[in-house]
Amino acid sequence: MTNENTIASLEALVKKMEKLASLGTLTAGITHEIQNPLNFVINFSKMSEKLVEEIQDIIHDNEDAINPDDRDDLFAALSDLQENMQKISSHGDRAISIVRNILLYSRGKQDAYIPTDIPKIVKEYVWLSYHSMRANNKGFNVTINETYANGMPLIEVVPQDLCRAILNIMNNACYTVLKRQKAADENYKPTIDVVVSQQNGNLLITIADNGEGMTEEVQQKIYEEFFTTKPEGEGTGLGMALTRDIIEQKHDGKLSFTSTEGEGTTFTIEIPIKKD
């Protein structure tokens, strides 16, 4: 590559990074504004649950004055209403959790190690990646198999950086299964397996896909800055280089992969669990 081409590439990258920085600020503002109406939704759903309970108590206190069939219909309707309120509250809580993590990702203090619920953030960013890919590719779908270790303690990590690493790997997994799906026959079933576990004092996060896999040449260059297999405008070539830096430099861990062309790729994150 000539010096002129290198300068042009760097200028294009700087412009793209400036846009991403602006997008990050915009995202932080949007998520903050979304959090307020979500709080109202959750609070009013919980208030409605209490009102349903009060109505049920009134019916119980006056059941002799109510036709048995009408009473049964009332209880059935109130039971359905209570279940709906619980679902609204539950999904609202999950949405709040996602919003808070996006804010953490956008505004997190650099290199601040925080005790973190790893299975929770992995799950949220796995599905954030999926929904992002689906929003941009309406026909996209994939089976995501998740296995999370029970009773895992909070682990000190830089959460916004680990979220970024998960997002980068998961985005690539979604991209490669989508690309293979476009070329494969109807028997191909896009699949991504996500596993979070502990082993020998280490946190292990594995994301495996049955996408296109990587050629030997791509495997040799996967961590090189500015290297990408995506079309121009779809990738910066920095994702995996940054991901390795996050895992190996910031967390004293190890990022490894295995890949077979035409069969798929598995990335494994290994981070030592610090003891107090």
N, C-alpha and C positions, 0 to 999 in steps of 0.2 A: 504494500500500500504506500502511495506517495505521501509526502508531507502535506500537500494540498488536500488530498483525500482525508488524511488523518485530522487535519484542522476542521474540515467541513463536517466530519463525523462528530467531533467533539462539540462544535457549535450547535449541531442539531440535538446532541444529547443534553447540553446545557439548557437549551430552550425547552426540551421535554421535561427536564427536572424542575425547571421553574414553573411549568404548568402543573406538575404533580404537587409541588409545594403549595401553590394556590388552591389546588383541589383539596389538599389536606386541610387547609384552613377553612375552606367552604364546608367540607365534611364535618369538621368539629362543630361549626356553627349550626348546621342542619341537625346533627344528632342531639345537640343541646336543646334545640327548639322542639324536637320530637319527644324528648323525655318528659316535658311538662304535660302535654295532653295524654301521654301514656299513664302518667301518675293519676290523672283524673279518671281515666278508664278503670284502672285497677281499684282506686278508692271507692268509686261509685258502684262497682260490681260487688265489692265486699259489703257496702252498705245495703245493697239490694238483697244480698244473701241473708242479712239480719232481718230485713223486713219480711222476707219469705218465712223465716223461722217464727216471727211474731204472728203472722197470719195463720200458720199451722197451729200455733198454741191457741189462738182465738177459736179456730174450728174445733180443736179438741175440747175446749171448755164449753162449746155450745153444740156439740154433735147431736144431742137429743132433739134439738130444734131444727136440724137439717135433714132433708131427705137422704137416706143412705146412699142412693145412687149418685145424687149430687155431691155428697160428701166425698165419695170415692173419686169422682171426677176431679174435684177440687184438689185432693191430695195428689193425684197423678199429675195434674197440671203444675202444681207447685213443686213437685219433685223434679219434673223436667226443667222448670225454670231455675231451680237451685243448681242442677247439674250444669246448665248453660252458664250461669254466673261463675261457677267454679272453673269452667273451661276458659272463660274470658279472663278471669284473674290469673290463671296459670299461664296462658299464652302471653298475657300482658307482662307478667314477671319475666318471662323468657326474653321478650322484646326489650325490656329495660336492661336486662343483663347484657344483651348484644350491644345496645347503645353505649353502655358504660365501657365495654371492652373496646369499642371503636374510638371512644374518647380517649381511653388509655393509650391506644395505638397512635392516635393523632397527637396527643399532648404529653405523653409519658416523659418523665424526667430521664435524661440520657444516663444509661448505665446504672439506674436505680434497681437494686436487687430486692424483690418483694416476694414474701411467701405466697405461692400461687397454687390454685386448684388446677393442676395440669389437665386432667381429663376434661374438665369443663371448658377451658379455653380451646383445647384441641377440637372438641366437638363443635363449638360455635364457629371456629374459623374454617373447619372442613365444610360445614353447611353454608357459610358465607360465600366460600369459593364456588360451591355448587350452584347456589342461587344466582350468583353473579354471572357464571357461564350460561346458565339457563336463560337469564334475562337478555343476553346478547345472541343466543342461539335457540330459538323457540322449540326446535325439534330435539334439543339435547336432553338426554336422560341417562342415568347411570345407577347401577345398584351399588350402594355404599354399605359395606359390612363393617361394623364397629365393635371393637372389643376393648373395654376399659377395665383396668385392675380395680378391684374393690378395696376400699379402705386405704387408698394411697394418701400419704400425708401431704401437707402443703410443702412445696419445694421452692427454694429461693432461685428465681430467675429474673431476667429483665423481661417482663411480660410482653411489652409492646414489640420487642425484638423477636422473641420466640414466636409471637403471633405472626409476625412478618415472614419468618422462616416457614412456618406451617402453611401460610397462604401461598408462598412462592412454590413450594413442592406440590401442594394440592392443585394450584392453578395449572401447573405443567401436567399433572396426572389427568385432570379434566380435559385439557387441550389434546393430549395424545390419544385418549380413548375416543374423543369426538372425531379426530382426524381419521383414526382407523375405522370408526363406524361408517364414515362417509364412503369409504372404499370397500368395506366388507359386505358380505351377503347378510340375509335376515337372521342367520343362525348365530351371528356374533352378538354377545351380550356384554356391553361395557360394564366393567366391575372395578371398584377401588376398595381395597381392604385397609382399614386403619386400626392399629393396635397400640395401646399405651400400657406399659408394664414396668416393673422393677426387676432388676437382675444384677446380683453381685454389687450392690451399692450404687447402681447406675439407673437413671431414668432412660427408658427406651421408647422411642416413638417411631413406628414403622408405617409407611404409606406405600402400598403396592398397587400397581395398575396392570391391566391386561391390554395396554395400548400397543403402539407400534414398536416399542423398544428402541434401543439406540445402536447405531453402527459403531464399529471400533473407533472410527475417526471422531464421531461425536463424543464418545466416552472419554477420549483423550483430551478433548477441548471443553468439556462441560463446565469447568470452573473458570475458564478464561474470561476476563472482562471483555465485553462487547461481542462475545460470541453468542449467536442465537440461531436456532433452526426455524424460527417463525418468520413469516413474510415481513417485508419492510413496513414499519409503522405499527407492528403488533408486539414487538419485543425490543427491550433495550440491550439485552445481552448482559445485564448486571445481576439478574435475579439469583442465580445459583452461586455466583461469586460472593454476593452479599450474604446469602444463606450460610455458606461455609464459614465466612468470617464471624457471623453471629454465633454459630455453634462452637467453633474451634477456638476463636480468639476471645470472645466475650464470656463463654461458659466453660472453657477448658474441656470441651467435649470432642466428639468425633462425628463427622458426617460421612457416611459411606453409601454405596449403591451397588446393585447388581442389575444387569440388563441383558436381555436377549432380543436381538432384532426379530421383529414379527411376533413376539410373545408378551413383552411387557417389561416394566422397570420397578424395582423396589428401592426406596430410599430409607435409610435408618439413621435416626438421630440418637446419639448416646451422650448423656450428660451426667457427670458425677453428682450424686446427692450429697450436699454439704451437711455435715453433722455439727450440732451446736457444741 
